[in-house]
Amino acid sequence: MNLWLIVPVLALKFLLPVLYLWFPFAAGWGNWILDSVDGDLLMPAGLDFALYQNLDKAADWVGYLFIFIWGWKRPIRREITATFALRTVGQVLFFATHNELMLFYFPNLLEPLFLVYVTIARFRGQDRVQAIYRARLLWIWLGILVYKFQDEWFTHVANVDRTEYIKALFS
């Protein structure tokens, strides 16, 4: 087991979300990238899959908690609260049953909402983010729903690596 890789990656997974409070754009996207590759790093380094799943879901929930804290005084507080509650139910049911379908039935809409919102704020300005969000609400939510349902399906229902799936489609 390669603890020199496992320990720093796990530490980042739990500590990076704290930075959402001060650096939401950079920390949010950094954590999204880390969450996309962590399994490809941790399991070859010797971390057991079942332990990885539990640690990954616990770290994800820490991220959701800090998004919720970040969003508490934002104009999108209701959306943040509703999506946090939805995914928290899924997380609790997953830990109680170890059935990954719970993560599909209670999808993570919180993180993409957060990333869209902070990206708008970063590139269009904090003073304009809410007006832009409201003006494009339908398109933003359509994008979030399409992205997350395919993501949750690939990850928690089909349990297929997207890269391998796309390669198979073209071969």
Summary of the structure (lengths in Angstrom):
residues: 171
radius of gyration: 16.6
end to end distance: 35.3
largest distance: 50.5
contacts: 494
relative contact order: 0.10
helix: 81%
strand: 0%
